[in-house]
Amino acid sequence: MRLTAIAIQNLLRRKLRSALLVLSVVIGVASIIFLYTTTQAMQEDVANKLDQFGSNLLILPDTDQSLTFGGITVEAPTQVKELNMSLIPLMKTIKNKETLATIAPKLLADTTINGQSILLLGVEFPEELHLKKWWKINGLANQQTPAANEVILGNDVARSLGLSPNRTIVLKGQNFRVAGVIQPTGSAENDQAVFLDLNVLQKLVAKPNAISLIEAAAFCYSCPIDEVSKQLAAVLPATKVTALKSAIDSRNDTVNKFNLLARTVSLLLFLASGLVITMTMKSSVEERTREIGVFRAIGFRKRHLLQATLTEAGILSVLGGLCGYFLGMGAAVNFGSLISNTQVQILWQFNLLIYALGGSLLIGLMASLYPAWRSANLDPSASLRYL
């Protein structure tokens, strides 16, 4: 009789025990598959949201002066050397252009009001408001964009000039309506500036198409931010591309915590499944002491008994891994996004089937090594006493 046939017969004779062992593997594999795919979707969702929550790239003229912007010291634009709007189309030609979620050009200028020096920031309001989602603006409704004759004031500017929404402010000889006032942000470039339409400021300072810097938010989940920086530097002449490491580090720290959680829970499930298989196979060997004694008495060698026990465990583990994959993947595809409250759609990942089968087979064989070794080393004479 072939060893595989013996193993299958043993499994069929003990249907309940075999079903429970398969169930333990199914639960372990399904839980790991579900956790892995759902956590992967959560990582991507969090990474995408963090990548859009403010800029993580600054593009400035390549000069020797410095400026603190966005909390870091970077190369600064000068009045002599400025960028221009022709760089925007060039940015959209890089290999990973799809990672550029928001491109927000800016023109910096200054003016004097009531003896106070005021910073003017020309921006494209749709991109700027998308980039600065944390802004809370008094007087400006949600999703509302200021018109060309309207401005948004930083809190410090509004307070020092005694201005509020719907009031009028004169900038460079032109009247503007105050569309809103930004609540305090703790950032000088937000609290101490007046934001107005980029095209309007370019006309006021007689610098058509000129910009001082470009802020960009790049998705760095699918492409390293350093790689995006290199690609931009290659297509943008006479510029310095700077990645804001603090934003990137914050994003990576959050994503890494999800990774740690997934690995920890997967390890616990892996160990729990292994323990169940070990105890089940050990119990099976103890119940078959007489049977093993007969096999040894009729000439079966130790390696035959070892192989038969491992074959049983292998068959059950592969069956459990197959069922566990479809159960876990099916649950993730249908309910993963809902349970994790993410906007990333989870798709079938058939490559995980190989890992599910390989992992379940590995844990099944490893967990069965001791029971198999014990069955192979039973004393035939002692076993035959049970006859």
C-alpha atoms as one frame of an Amber mdcrd trajectory, in Angstrom:
protein
   0.000   0.000   0.000   1.355   3.413  -0.930   2.106   5.888   1.840  -0.112
   8.577   0.281  -3.066   6.165   0.253  -2.409   5.296   3.903  -2.350   8.994
   4.803  -5.621   9.669   2.964  -7.326   6.710   4.608  -6.215   7.929   8.037
  -7.709  11.337   7.309 -10.998   9.869   6.073 -11.332   7.633   9.145 -10.972
  10.644  11.413 -13.189  13.133   9.565 -14.001  15.338  12.541 -10.374  15.690
  13.643  -9.284  16.360  10.052 -12.037  18.963   9.609 -11.022  20.767  12.800
  -7.380  20.835  11.733  -8.328  22.203   8.294 -10.568  24.769   9.991  -7.698
  25.997  12.155  -5.552  26.505   9.053  -8.436  28.184   7.198  -9.014  30.641
  10.052  -5.310  31.462  10.316  -4.714  31.915   6.574  -7.993  33.796   5.977
  -7.267  36.158   8.867  -3.735  36.858   7.641  -4.889  37.381   4.030  -7.717
  39.682   5.136  -5.468  41.618   7.499  -2.677  41.958   4.947  -4.846  43.178
   2.062  -6.935  45.475   4.251  -3.885  46.939   5.970  -2.236  47.413   2.578
  -5.289  49.397   1.444  -5.201  51.421   4.665  -1.516  52.175   4.106  -2.196
  53.403   0.588  -5.218  55.426   1.692  -3.351  57.077   4.581  -0.297  57.689
   2.407  -2.421  59.290  -0.305  -4.199  61.548   2.180  -0.969  62.558   3.898
   0.690  63.185   0.559  -2.099  65.631  -0.280  -2.149  67.231   3.160   0.230
  70.047   2.369   3.244  70.269   0.120   6.221  67.946   0.257   8.214  69.538
  -2.582   9.550  73.063  -3.075  10.940  74.310  -6.385  12.964  77.521  -6.222
  15.585  79.388  -8.226  19.098  78.009  -7.816  20.631  80.948  -5.896  23.003
  81.423  -2.971  20.464  83.165  -0.731  18.328  81.394   1.840  14.753  81.641
   2.989  12.716  79.885   5.630   9.528  78.607   4.013   7.291  75.803   5.177
   9.374  75.330   8.312  12.689  74.600   6.619  15.574  76.663   5.282  15.762
  76.547   1.494  17.316  78.469  -1.347  15.467  81.735  -1.851  14.300  83.586
  -4.953  15.799  87.018  -5.621  14.460  89.996  -7.460  17.003  89.374 -10.220
  16.503  85.658 -10.702  12.945  84.351 -10.805  11.076  81.402 -12.209   8.272
  81.601 -14.761   5.043  79.812 -15.571   6.629  77.834 -18.414   7.982  75.428
 -15.777   4.500  74.119 -14.938   4.007  72.213 -18.236   7.568  70.857 -17.929
   6.741  69.385 -14.506   3.973  67.342 -16.128   6.412  65.642 -18.490   8.359
  63.623 -15.905   8.122  59.849 -15.841   6.127  59.796 -12.585   3.932  62.783
 -13.449   0.870  60.974 -12.071   2.356  61.335  -8.576   2.044  65.138  -8.721
  -1.312  65.674  -7.017  -1.140  69.465  -6.717   1.116  72.098  -8.280   0.815
  75.532  -6.666   2.980  78.354  -8.138   3.520  81.510  -6.082   4.775  85.031
  -6.644   6.165  86.941  -3.660   6.015  90.740  -3.524   5.788  93.393  -0.828
   3.874  96.574  -0.286   3.374  99.165   2.450   0.042  99.881   4.117  -0.231
 102.482   6.894   3.524 102.357   7.327   3.526  98.578   7.692   5.459  96.293
   5.343   3.063  93.627   4.066   3.941  90.404   2.223   1.854  89.743  -0.890
   1.515  86.181  -2.115   0.113  85.657  -5.596  -1.435  82.191  -5.839  -3.795
  80.148  -7.966  -6.588  79.851  -5.421  -8.016  76.422  -6.432  -4.584  74.765
  -6.112  -3.641  76.741  -2.994  -6.838  75.852  -1.146  -6.447  72.215  -2.164
  -2.895  72.269  -0.838  -3.804  74.012   2.433  -6.747  71.870   3.499  -6.104
  72.626   7.153  -6.870  76.327   6.679  -9.963  77.547   8.473 -11.099  80.741
   6.778 -13.624  83.069   8.366 -15.992  84.537   5.775 -15.266  82.003   3.027
 -17.735  79.190   2.503 -16.663  75.607   1.948 -15.492  74.924  -1.623 -15.735
  78.661  -2.374 -12.895  80.200  -4.378 -12.105  83.949  -4.189 -12.640  86.010
  -7.340  -9.894  87.965  -9.114 -10.800  91.138  -7.183 -10.800  89.403  -3.787
  -8.061  88.549  -1.304  -7.584  86.345   1.729  -5.779  87.837   4.718  -3.535
  86.108   7.207  -4.699  86.501  10.782  -1.835  88.788  11.849  -2.329  91.097
   8.850  -6.073  91.345   9.405  -5.582  92.130  13.094  -2.859  94.743  12.573
  -4.834  96.534   9.829  -8.197  96.160  11.601  -9.793  94.395   8.638 -12.503
  91.727   8.487 -14.392  89.890   5.718 -16.267  92.084   3.204 -14.063  95.082
   3.986 -11.920  96.762   1.314  -8.118  96.830   1.167  -5.983  98.858  -1.255
  -2.957  97.060  -2.706  -0.637  98.807  -5.151  -3.365 101.392  -5.902  -6.109
  98.832  -6.586  -9.115  98.051  -4.407  -9.766  94.476  -3.298 -12.568  92.934
  -1.286 -11.535  90.837   1.723 -13.107  87.450   0.973 -11.905  85.824   4.190
  -9.454  85.810   7.084  -7.393  82.734   7.884  -7.613  81.619  11.486  -4.186
  81.544  13.250  -1.949  78.775  11.912   1.273  79.506  13.810   3.103  79.842
  10.490   4.489  83.237   9.514   4.081  82.655   5.764   0.336  82.121   6.370
  -0.453  84.506   9.223   1.549  87.488   7.957   0.628  87.496   4.273  -2.072
  88.691   1.924  -3.129  86.095  -0.649  -4.404  87.292  -4.013  -4.821  85.954
  -7.524  -1.482  85.153  -9.174  -2.322  86.775 -12.526  -3.509  89.924 -10.771
  -0.310  90.282  -8.730   1.820  89.652 -11.828   0.100  92.617 -13.498   0.373
  94.824 -10.391   4.149  94.333 -10.173   4.623  94.309 -13.971   6.070  90.785
 -14.035   3.926  88.764 -16.443   4.383  84.990 -16.077   6.920  85.466 -13.234
   6.776  83.267 -10.140   9.046  83.082  -7.105   8.574  79.447  -6.149   6.414
  76.383  -6.677   4.936  74.237  -3.943   3.871  70.736  -4.937   2.205  67.794
  -3.240   3.403  64.489  -4.649   2.002  61.048  -3.939   5.047  59.184  -2.623
   3.296  55.875  -1.911   4.033  54.405  -5.338   7.250  56.289  -6.073   9.989
  57.449  -3.649   9.916  61.214  -3.193  13.658  61.395  -3.860  13.085  59.859
  -7.287  10.389  62.432  -8.077  12.781  65.196  -6.953  15.497  63.919  -9.310
  13.089  63.719 -12.232  11.905  67.292 -11.630  15.454  68.605 -11.280  16.337
  67.005 -14.614  13.579  68.818 -16.549  13.569  72.168 -14.703  16.623  74.278
 -15.622  18.264  76.635 -13.097  16.073  75.431 -10.225  16.598  73.736  -6.889
  14.099  70.999  -5.994  13.824  70.396  -2.259  11.876  67.581  -0.581  10.352
  68.538   2.761  11.732  65.735   4.923   9.509  66.510   7.903   6.346  65.863
   5.873   7.803  62.701   4.373   9.041  61.386   7.726   5.609  61.973   9.287
   3.930  60.049   6.491   6.426  57.189   6.655   6.062  56.948  10.438   2.286
  56.573  10.157   2.525  53.972   7.382   5.205  52.015   9.269   2.894  51.707
  12.265   0.337  49.949  10.070   3.077  47.620   8.846   4.121  46.783  12.403
   0.527  46.069  13.434  -0.032  43.755  10.456   3.199  41.833  11.048   2.551
  41.425  14.768  -0.981  40.102  14.362   0.080  37.844  11.463   2.869  36.368
  13.586   0.442  35.639  16.435  -2.004  33.954  14.049   0.841  31.975  12.492
   1.969  30.722  15.904  -1.596  29.933  16.990  -2.223  27.843  13.850   1.061
  26.021  14.352   0.181  25.199  17.953  -3.231  23.795  16.946  -1.661  21.611
  14.239   1.026  20.337  16.623  -1.485  19.384  19.316  -3.856  17.771  16.782
  -1.155  15.681  15.130   0.329  14.714  18.500  -3.075  13.532  19.672  -3.544
  11.621  16.415  -0.224   9.793  16.880  -1.108   8.831  20.441  -4.460   7.398
  19.320  -2.775   5.298  16.616  -0.110   3.674  18.771  -1.426   0.149  18.002
  -1.673   0.897  14.285   1.885   2.225  14.186   3.095  -0.889  16.014   1.497
  -3.076  13.344   3.144  -1.084  10.569   6.524  -1.457  12.210   5.964  -5.180
  12.777   5.211  -5.818   9.090   8.332  -4.013   7.923   7.582  -0.300   7.689
  10.681   1.752   8.421  10.941   4.913  10.460  11.164   7.095   7.369   7.936
   5.535   6.050   6.020   6.465   9.193   7.617   9.918   9.208   6.609  10.443
   5.601   3.049   9.207   6.175   2.495  11.594   9.113   3.949  14.554   7.229
   1.838  13.676   4.171  -1.313  13.868   6.289  -0.297  17.262   7.636   0.661
  18.461   4.152  -2.671  17.485   2.598  -4.674  19.182   5.349  -2.475  22.288
   5.317  -2.725  22.784   1.540  -6.499  22.290   1.671  -6.751  24.770   4.550
  -4.493  27.257   2.754  -6.588  27.088  -0.418  -9.875  27.591   1.423  -8.328
  30.249   3.667  -7.105  32.257   0.676 -10.510  32.397  -1.005 -12.290  33.156
   2.278  -9.844  35.880   3.333  -9.508  37.453  -0.115 -13.246  37.344  -0.717
 -13.935  39.036   2.619 -11.313  41.710   1.909 -12.655  42.477  -1.585 -16.269
  42.711  -0.424 -15.965  44.169   3.068 -12.349  45.345   3.581 -12.809  48.936
   2.387 -16.044  49.291   4.366 -14.561  47.941   7.603 -11.324  49.959   7.333
 -13.222  53.074   6.125 -10.824  53.635   3.206 -11.406  54.966  -0.300  -8.963
  52.486  -1.847 -10.664  49.605  -3.640  -9.270  46.163  -2.735  -8.822  43.882
  -5.752  -8.176  40.154  -5.995  -4.464  39.456  -5.620  -3.919  35.998  -7.078
  -0.200  36.131  -6.323  -1.166  35.788  -2.653  -2.537  32.304  -3.409   1.022
  31.047  -3.857   2.054  32.568  -0.534  -1.056  31.184   1.182  -0.393  27.645
  -0.047   3.342  27.857   0.629   2.870  29.379   4.077   0.198  26.919   5.161
   2.257  23.961   3.902   5.346  25.248   5.687   3.590  25.761   9.011   1.814
  22.392   8.692   5.033  20.478   8.086   6.973  22.353  10.763   4.220  21.856
  13.330   4.036  18.129  12.479   7.747  17.397  12.730   7.639  16.463  16.426
   4.530  14.230  16.199   5.991  12.605  13.056   9.334  11.996  14.753   7.530
  10.533  17.755   5.487   8.138  15.621   8.596   7.003  13.775  10.438   6.269
  17.010   7.738   4.301  18.833   8.998   0.924  20.047   7.218  -1.773  17.978
   7.139  -4.248  20.875   5.576  -1.658  23.193   3.063  -0.690  20.521   1.993
  -4.308  19.943   0.998  -4.625  23.592  -2.145  -2.673  22.632  -3.274  -5.508
  20.342
